[in-house]
Amino acid sequence: MMLSRKRNTAPVSYEQALQRLASLCSQSEHSSAEIRQKAASWLLSPADTDRLVDYLTDERYIDDERYCKAYANDKLRYNHWGRFKIRQMLQFQGLASEHIRAGLESINDEEYKKILTEIILSKIRSLKDTEPYTRYAKVMRHATSKGFESDAIAKLLSECGENAQNE
């Protein structure tokens, strides 16, 4: 159960918001959408929010393309998400398609294939069913639910075919 925080009803000044957000952005990557949301929660006016985001962007505290690249690589490495799921989550955050595209292109293909192979082999090992079609369908469903492309999964499954039947 999440504890609800008491919302700060006193507005934050532009200078205070700038200081807090610059500190926050110097510690980790944040998108302009996250910064706008944070500023809105502090009851900052839309004009001040725009000015704040412009300043943080000009000073390179925030960069949506850099954010997308970091997000894509982190979600692949740590959450084992495929390109579809990463794209969907970045779109949900309201980021521009050119930044999302750059983020997805920054993913290392070898690492992507390695992680997908690990997911496939792990799922194959966990299956108790011996019927090949059922095994194939379960592996496909599992890997696509993690956001991987069905053609990449099918290709790796055919490469791992001998391993899949022997495990």
ROKE-234944 format. One line per 3 residues: number of its first residue (from 1); their letters; for each residue x, y negated, z of N, C-alpha, C, O. Coordinates in steps of 0.2 Angstrom, whole numbers, plus 5000, padded with zeros to 4 digits. Atoms other than C-alpha are relative to their C-alpha. Layout:
# residues N
NUM> a> X/Y/Z/X/Y/Z/X/Y/Z/X/Y/Z; ...
//
This chain:
# residues 167
1> mml> 5004/5006/5000/5000/5000/5000/5004/4994/5000/5009/4993/5004; 4996/5006/5001/5007/4983/4995/4997/4995/5005/4991/4994/5006; 5002/5005/4995/5007/4970/5008/5000/4993/4996/5004/4992/4992
4> srk> 5001/5006/5004/5001/4953/5001/5003/4995/5004/5003/4994/5010; 4997/5006/4997/5011/4938/5004/4996/4994/5000/4991/4993/4996; 5004/5006/4999/5004/4922/5010/5003/4995/4994/5009/4994/4994
7> rnt> 4997/5004/5006/5005/4911/4994/5001/4993/5003/4998/4990/5007; 4998/5006/4998/5014/4895/4997/4996/4995/4996/4996/4994/4990; 5005/5005/5003/5001/4881/4994/5003/4993/4999/5001/4989/4995
10> apv> 4997/5007/5001/5013/4866/4995/5004/5001/4994/5008/5005/4993; 4996/5000/5006/5020/4862/4978/5007/4999/5001/5010/4995/5006; 4992/5001/5000/5039/4863/4975/5002/4995/4995/4999/4994/4990
13> sye> 4998/5006/5004/5047/4848/4968/5005/5003/4994/5007/5009/4994; 4996/4998/5006/5056/4849/4951/5007/5002/5002/5010/5007/5000; 4993/4998/4998/5073/4848/4959/5001/5006/5004/5006/5010/5003
16> qal> 4999/4993/4997/5070/4862/4971/4999/5006/4996/5002/5011/4997; 5001/4994/5004/5063/4873/4958/5006/5001/4995/5008/5007/4994; 4994/5000/5004/5078/4869/4947/5006/5004/5004/5009/5008/5001
19> qrl> 4995/4997/4996/5090/4874/4961/4999/5007/5001/5003/5011/5000; 5001/4993/4999/5081/4890/4965/5000/5004/4994/5003/5010/4995; 5000/4996/5006/5079/4896/4948/5007/5000/4997/5008/5005/4994
22> asl> 4994/4999/5002/5096/4892/4943/5004/5005/5004/5008/5009/5001; 4997/4995/4996/5102/4902/4957/4998/5007/4999/5002/5012/4998; 5003/4994/5002/5090/4916/4953/5003/5003/4993/5005/5008/4993
25> csq> 4997/4998/5006/5096/4916/4935/5007/5001/4999/5009/5005/4995; 4993/4999/5000/5114/4916/4939/5002/5007/5003/5007/5009/5002; 4999/4994/4996/5112/4932/4949/4998/5006/4995/5001/5011/4995
28> seh> 5003/4995/5004/5102/4942/4936/4996/4997/4994/4995/4991/4994; 5003/5002/5006/5094/4941/4918/4993/4999/5002/4989/5004/5005; 5007/5001/4999/5077/4934/4918/4997/4996/4993/5001/4993/4990
31> ssa> 5002/5003/5006/5066/4929/4903/4996/4993/5001/4995/4992/5007; 5003/5006/4999/5058/4912/4900/4993/5001/5002/4990/4997/5006; 5007/4999/4998/5041/4920/4903/5000/5001/5007/4995/4999/5011
34> eir> 5000/4999/4993/5046/4926/4920/5001/4993/5004/4999/4992/5009; 4999/5007/4997/5053/4908/4924/4994/4996/5000/4992/4993/5005; 5006/5004/5001/5037/4900/4918/4995/5003/5006/4991/4999/5009
37> qka> 5004/4997/4995/5027/4912/4929/5002/4998/5007/4998/4996/5012; 4997/5002/4994/5038/4908/4944/4998/4993/5002/4996/4991/5007; 5001/5007/4999/5036/4890/4942/4993/4998/5001/4991/4994/5005
40> asw> 5007/5001/4999/5017/4891/4940/4998/5002/5007/4994/4999/5010; 5001/4997/4993/5017/4901/4957/5002/4994/5005/4999/4994/5011; 4997/5005/4995/5026/4886/4965/4996/4993/4998/4997/4988/5001
43> lls> 5004/5006/5001/5012/4874/4958/5004/4994/4996/5002/4988/4997; 4997/5005/5004/5024/4865/4946/4996/4998/4994/4992/5002/4991; 5004/5002/5005/5016/4855/4933/5002/5003/4993/5008/5004/4993
46> pad> 4998/4998/5006/5016/4861/4915/5006/4996/4996/5010/4999/4993; 4994/5004/5003/5027/4847/4909/5006/5001/5004/5012/5002/5000; 4994/4998/4996/5039/4850/4923/5003/5007/4998/5009/5008/4998
49> tdr> 4998/4994/5002/5039/4868/4919/5004/5001/4993/5009/5004/4992; 4997/5000/5006/5043/4865/4901/5007/4997/5000/5012/4999/4997; 4994/5003/4999/5057/4853/4906/5005/5005/5003/5011/5005/5001
52> lvd> 4996/4995/4996/5064/4866/4918/5002/5006/4995/5008/5007/4995; 4998/4995/5004/5064/4880/4905/5005/4998/4995/5009/5001/4993; 4995/5003/5005/5072/4869/4892/5007/4999/5003/5012/5000/5000
55> ylt> 4993/5001/4997/5086/4864/4904/5003/5007/5001/5009/5007/5000; 4997/4993/4999/5089/4882/4909/5002/5003/4994/5007/5007/4994; 4999/4997/5007/5089/4887/4891/5007/4997/4997/5011/5000/4995
58> der> 4994/5004/5003/5101/4873/4886/5007/5002/5004/5012/5002/5001; 4994/4999/4996/5113/4877/4900/5002/5008/5000/5006/5010/5004; 4999/4993/5001/5112/4896/4896/4999/5004/5006/5001/5010/5007
61> yid> 5002/4996/4995/5105/4902/4912/4995/5005/4998/4995/5011/5000; 5004/4995/5003/5091/4910/4902/5001/5000/4993/5002/4995/4990; 4999/4999/5007/5092/4917/4885/4996/5006/4999/4997/5012/5001
64> der> 5005/4994/5001/5077/4928/4879/5003/5006/4996/5002/5012/4997; 4997/4995/5004/5088/4937/4866/5005/5004/5005/5005/5011/5005; 4996/4997/4995/5101/4941/4880/4996/5005/5004/4998/5010/5006
67> yck> 5004/4996/4996/5087/4947/4891/4998/5006/4997/4998/5011/5000; 5002/4995/5004/5080/4958/4878/5005/5006/4999/5004/5012/5000; 4994/4996/5001/5097/4966/4875/5001/5004/5007/5002/5010/5007
70> aya> 4998/4997/4993/5100/4969/4894/4994/5005/5002/4995/5010/5004; 5006/4997/4999/5082/4975/4896/5000/5007/4996/4999/5012/4999; 5000/4994/5004/5083/4988/4882/5005/5005/5002/5004/5011/5003
73> ndk> 4994/4995/4998/5100/4995/4887/4999/5003/5007/5000/5009/5008; 5001/4998/4993/5095/4996/4905/4994/5005/5000/4995/5011/5004; 5006/4995/5000/5078/5005/4902/5002/5006/4996/5000/5012/4998
76> lry> 4997/4994/5003/5087/5017/4890/5004/5004/5005/5003/5010/5006; 4995/4997/4996/5101/5021/4902/4997/5003/5007/4998/5009/5009; 5003/4998/4993/5091/5022/4919/4993/5003/5000/4992/5007/5004
79> nhw> 5007/4998/5000/5073/5025/4914/4999/5005/4995/4994/5009/4995; 5001/4995/5005/5076/5036/4899/4994/4998/4995/4991/5003/4994; 5005/5002/5005/5064/5026/4888/5002/5000/4993/5008/4998/4992
82> grf> 4999/5000/5007/5063/5027/4870/4999/4993/4997/4996/4988/5001; 5001/5006/5003/5062/5012/4858/4993/4998/5000/4992/4992/5001; 5007/5002/5000/5043/5012/4856/4998/4997/5007/4995/4992/5007
85> kir> 5002/5003/4993/5041/5010/4875/5003/4994/5002/5000/4989/5005; 4996/5006/4998/5054/4997/4877/4997/4994/4996/4996/4989/4999; 5004/5005/5004/5046/4987/4862/4994/4998/5003/4992/4992/5004
88> qml> 5007/5001/4997/5029/4989/4870/5001/4995/5006/4997/4991/5007; 4999/5004/4994/5035/4982/4887/5002/4993/4999/5000/4989/5002; 4998/5006/5002/5044/4968/4879/4995/4995/4997/4994/4990/4999
91> qfq> 5006/5004/5003/5029/4963/4869/4995/4998/5005/4992/4993/5005; 5005/5001/4994/5018/4964/4885/5003/4994/5004/4999/4990/5006; 4997/5006/4996/5030/4951/4893/4999/4994/4996/5001/4988/4998
94> gla> 5001/5006/5004/5026/4939/4878/5006/4998/4997/5007/4992/4995; 4993/5002/5003/5044/4939/4871/4999/5000/4992/4995/5004/4989; 5000/5000/5007/5047/4934/4853/5002/5006/4996/5007/5009/4999
97> seh> 4998/4994/5004/5048/4948/4840/5007/5000/4998/5010/5005/4998; 4993/5000/5002/5065/4942/4834/5005/5002/5006/5010/5005/5005; 4996/4999/4994/5072/4943/4852/4999/5008/5001/5004/5011/5003
100> ira> 5001/4992/4999/5064/4961/4854/5004/5004/4995/5007/5009/4997; 4997/4997/5005/5071/4966/4837/5008/5000/5002/5011/5006/5001; 4992/5001/4999/5089/4960/4842/5001/5005/5006/5006/5008/5007
103> gle> 4999/4996/4994/5087/4969/4859/5000/5008/4998/5004/5012/5001; 5000/4993/5002/5082/4986/4851/5006/5002/4995/5008/5007/4996; 4994/4999/5004/5096/4984/4838/5006/5001/5004/5011/5004/5002
106> sin> 4994/4999/4996/5108/4983/4852/5001/5006/5004/5006/5008/5006; 4999/4994/4997/5105/5000/4858/5004/5005/4996/5004/5005/4990; 4995/4996/5003/5119/5012/4854/4997/5007/4998/4994/5010/5002
109> dee> 5003/4994/5002/5113/5026/4843/5002/5006/5003/4998/5011/5004; 4997/4994/4997/5125/5039/4850/4997/5001/5007/4995/5007/5009; 5003/5000/4994/5119/5035/4867/4992/5002/5000/4990/5006/5004
112> ykk> 5007/4999/5001/5101/5035/4862/4999/5008/4998/4994/5011/5001; 5000/4993/5001/5103/5052/4854/5002/5005/5005/4998/5010/5006; 4998/4996/4994/5112/5059/4869/4995/5001/5005/4993/5006/5008
115> ilt> 5006/5000/4995/5098/5054/4881/4994/5004/4997/4991/5007/5001; 5005/4996/5003/5085/5061/4869/5001/5007/5001/4997/5011/5002; 4998/4993/5000/5094/5077/4868/4999/5003/5007/4997/5008/5008
118> eii> 5001/4998/4993/5095/5078/4887/4993/5001/5002/4991/5006/5006; 5007/4999/4998/5077/5075/4889/4996/5006/4997/4993/5010/5000; 5003/4994/5004/5072/5088/4876/5003/5007/5004/4999/5011/5005
121> lsk> 4997/4994/4997/5084/5101/4884/4997/5001/5007/4996/5007/5009; 5003/4999/4994/5078/5098/4901/4993/5002/5000/4991/5006/5004; 5007/4997/5001/5060/5100/4896/4999/5007/4998/4995/5011/5000
124> irs> 5000/4993/5002/5064/5116/4887/5001/5004/5006/4998/5010/5006; 4998/4996/4995/5072/5123/4902/4994/5001/5005/4994/5006/5009; 5005/4999/4995/5057/5119/4913/4994/5003/4998/4989/5005/5002
127> lkd> 5006/4997/5002/5044/5127/4902/5000/5008/5001/5005/5011/5001; 5001/4993/4998/5037/5144/4907/4997/5004/4994/4998/5010/4993; 5004/4997/5006/5027/5147/4891/5005/5002/4995/5010/4999/4994
130> tep> 4995/4997/5005/5035/5158/4878/4998/4999/4993/5001/5001/4988; 5003/5001/5007/5024/5154/4863/5003/4994/4997/5003/4988/5000; 4996/5006/5003/5035/5143/4851/4996/4994/4999/4998/4989/5000
133> ytr> 5004/5006/5002/5021/5132/4845/4998/4996/5006/4999/4990/5006; 5002/5003/4994/5015/5128/4863/5006/4996/5003/5006/4991/5005; 4994/5003/4998/5033/5125/4868/5002/4993/4996/5004/4988/4999
136> yak> 4999/5006/5005/5036/5113/4853/4995/4994/5002/4998/4989/5002; 5005/5005/4998/5020/5104/4857/5001/4996/5006/5001/4990/5007; 4999/5003/4993/5024/5101/4875/5006/4996/5000/5006/4991/5003
139> vmr> 4994/5004/5001/5042/5095/4871/4998/4994/4996/5000/4988/4998; 5002/5006/5004/5035/5083/4858/4996/4995/5004/4997/4989/5004; 5004/5005/4996/5022/5076/4869/5004/4997/5006/5003/4991/5007
142> hat> 4996/5003/4994/5034/5074/4884/5005/4994/4997/5005/4989/5000; 4995/5005/5003/5047/5065/4873/4997/4994/4997/4999/4988/4998; 5004/5006/5003/5034/5054/4864/4997/4996/5006/4997/4990/5005
145> skg> 5002/5004/4994/5027/5049/4881/5005/4996/5003/5003/4991/5006; 4994/5004/4998/5044/5042/4885/5002/4995/4995/5006/4991/4996; 4999/5006/5005/5043/5031/4870/5005/5002/4994/5007/4997/4991
148> fes> 4996/4998/5005/5054/5041/4858/4996/5001/4993/4991/5003/4994; 5004/4999/5007/5050/5042/4839/4999/5008/4999/5004/5012/5000; 5002/4993/5001/5042/5058/4834/5005/5004/4994/5007/5009/4995
151> dai> 4995/4997/5004/5054/5061/4819/5006/5001/5003/5010/5006/5001; 4994/4999/4997/5069/5059/4829/5000/5006/5005/5004/5010/5006; 5001/4994/4995/5062/5072/4842/5000/5006/4995/5003/5011/4997
154> akl> 5000/4994/5004/5058/5084/4828/5006/5002/4997/5008/5008/4997; 4993/4999/5003/5075/5082/4820/5004/5003/5005/5008/5008/5004; 4996/4997/4995/5083/5086/4837/4998/5006/5002/5002/5011/5004
157> lse> 5002/4993/4999/5072/5100/4840/5002/5005/4995/5003/5011/4997; 4998/4995/5005/5076/5108/4824/5008/5002/5001/5010/5007/5000; 4993/4999/4999/5095/5106/4828/5001/5004/5007/5005/5008/5007
160> cge> 4999/4996/4994/5092/5113/4846/4996/5006/4999/4995/5010/5005; 5004/4994/5001/5081/5127/4839/5002/5006/5003/4999/5009/5006; 4998/4994/4998/5092/5141/4843/5001/4999/5008/4999/5004/5011
163> naq> 4999/5000/4992/5096/5134/4861/4993/5000/5003/4992/5003/5008; 5007/5000/4998/5077/5131/4863/4997/5007/5001/4994/5008/5006; 5003/4993/4999/5073/5149/4860/5004/5004/5005/5001/5009/5007
166> ne> 4996/4996/4996/5087/5156/4870/5000/4998/5008/5001/5002/5012; 5001/5002/4993/5083/5146/4886/4994/5001/5003/4993/5000/5009
//
